[in-house]
């Protein structure tokens, strides 16, 4: 799996990740990044070795979206669209699946295309 440098993810989420296990370093094991902007927060967790991610979006204290066991991931890319827009895109190995985008600046947003009922 292609992943950004840890420094790029720390820059994007504005802080160090929490590790699931203290005795293993990046990219082994689950690493969780948390970012808040006003009442909106996002928790992004990645196990790069397993090619798996988890995302939770919060409005205040309430979880309003949760995407778990996103796999198998093919790559992650940090993107700077304009001077004021930054995001992380999660691309799946199966290219028929649409990527998921986490915007971190100027606002926290989560975007993904969802198939309609009966579409496969």
C-alpha positions, 0 to 999 in steps of 0.5 A, a space after each residue: 500500500 502506498 502511504 504518505 510520510 508520517 510527517 505529512 499526516 501529522 501536518 494534515 491532522 495537526 498532531 501526532 497519532 495515538 498508537 494502539 501498541 507502544 512497542 511498534 512504530 509507524 506504519 505497523 499497527 493501528 495509528 489514530 489521528 484526531 482533528 477538531 474544528 469548531 463543533 466538528 471533529 474527525 477520527 481517522 485510524 489507519 493500519 497501513 500494514 493491513 491496508 485498512 482504515 476507520 473514519 468517524 465524524 462528529 458534530 459536537 459530542 455526537 458521532 454522525 458518520 462511521 466508516 469502518 474496515 475500509 479495505 483493501 486500500 491501495 494508496 492514500 494521498 495528501 492533497 493541497 488543492 488551493 492555499 486554503 484547502 487540504 485533504 486526504 484521499 483513500 483509494 481502494 485496490 479495486 478501482 471500481 470503488 470510488 475513493 473516500 475524501 477527508 477534507 481537513 481545511 478550511 472545514 472538516 468534510 467527509 465525502 464518498 460516492 454511494 451506490 444506489 439501491 440495487 446497484 452492484 
